[in-house]
Amino acid sequence: MSRAESVSPHHVRVGGEFKKQRGGECMKRITAVIRREKLDAVKHAMRELGPGMTVTDVKGQGRQKGITEVYRGSEYCLDLLPKTQIDMVVQTEDVERIVSTILEIAKTGNIGDGKIFIAPVDDVIRIRTGDRGPGAV
């Protein structure tokens, strides 16, 4: 047996004892920053796929660098554009399916469609019960 040997997805054998492993390798955080008008369609699709989500109204600037609008004869530069941020923690095996769904729905092909960020999650704790790891998602 090797020094660290998996026994179950949540336990690792280190030396002669089994230690509980946190969920970092089996959970990912997906953060999608999208156009506001795409939220309802993305939200509906995520309901079908199952993950819970947190939605936040945000403002930001990427390559688009803002837009110039004319209001009552005066020009205004809006350099921080309103977007919607969707955060969810999912099992690693679900990441590609969720990301491809967001891409398909949120893409217009124009500058300002947004970004998707994927990061590992070390642990999740459900406050109500104290459950930890993937079961708490």
FIPA-795200 format. One line per field, with one value per residue (C-alpha): residue number from 0; x, y, z. Coordinates in steps of 0.05 Angstrom, whole numbers. Layout:
N
seq <- c(NUM:...) $
px <- c(X:...) $
py <- c(Y:...) $
pz <- c(Z:...) $
//
This chain:
137
seq <- c(0:1:2:3:4:5:6:7:8:9:10:11:12:13:14:15:16:17:18:19:20:21:22:23:24:25:26:27:28:29:30:31:32:33:34:35:36:37:38:39:40:41:42:43:44:45:46:47:48:49:50:51:52:53:54:55:56:57:58:59:60:61:62:63:64:65:66:67:68:69:70:71:72:73:74:75:76:77:78:79:80:81:82:83:84:85:86:87:88:89:90:91:92:93:94:95:96:97:98:99:100:101:102:103:104:105:106:107:108:109:110:111:112:113:114:115:116:117:118:119:120:121:122:123:124:125:126:127:128:129:130:131:132:133:134:135:136) $
px <- c(0:23:32:-34:-87:-160:-210:-273:-284:-282:-226:-152:-104:-42:10:-30:-93:-153:-165:-227:-214:-250:-289:-239:-224:-296:-328:-320:-347:-374:-381:-414:-419:-472:-517:-577:-627:-600:-613:-683:-662:-600:-639:-692:-638:-602:-668:-671:-598:-607:-553:-573:-547:-535:-551:-522:-529:-459:-424:-360:-314:-279:-256:-320:-293:-363:-410:-426:-499:-534:-586:-624:-570:-511:-462:-450:-397:-419:-354:-381:-437:-491:-484:-511:-466:-488:-449:-458:-419:-425:-394:-333:-366:-423:-379:-374:-448:-466:-413:-434:-507:-490:-447:-503:-556:-516:-477:-499:-433:-423:-373:-400:-429:-390:-342:-345:-295:-283:-247:-237:-277:-241:-303:-377:-414:-489:-502:-569:-542:-467:-461:-395:-368:-406:-468:-477:-485) $
py <- c(0:71:124:157:109:124:80:120:187:218:180:173:124:161:116:66:106:131:206:241:281:346:354:399:350:331:400:462:533:561:636:662:736:745:796:813:796:724:709:680:631:609:603:559:514:507:487:429:409:413:457:511:580:649:708:778:842:868:921:910:925:877:884:922:982:1010:1044:1116:1137:1202:1226:1291:1316:1300:1244:1197:1143:1083:1049:999:960:923:847:788:741:670:627:553:496:431:362:361:311:361:421:411:398:461:505:483:498:568:580:557:601:664:672:726:729:802:836:838:767:756:705:639:623:553:543:485:484:457:445:462:465:466:514:483:412:420:370:377:360:343:321:392:420) $
pz <- c(0:-15:39:21:-5:-18:17:1:-32:38:73:59:91:115:147:188:200:161:161:138:75:63:-2:-40:-94:-107:-104:-147:-142:-207:-212:-274:-289:-343:-376:-332:-386:-388:-315:-322:-376:-338:-273:-306:-336:-269:-237:-286:-271:-196:-164:-115:-130:-102:-148:-138:-178:-192:-233:-271:-328:-374:-446:-461:-422:-413:-461:-480:-479:-496:-447:-458:-505:-459:-468:-408:-402:-363:-346:-295:-328:-290:-292:-254:-215:-203:-153:-142:-110:-148:-152:-197:-245:-257:-275:-350:-358:-319:-352:-422:-405:-381:-443:-489:-456:-437:-502:-550:-588:-569:-524:-453:-450:-385:-354:-318:-263:-234:-168:-119:-55:7:49:56:122:127:184:206:216:218:159:122:53:-10:28:55:-15) $
//
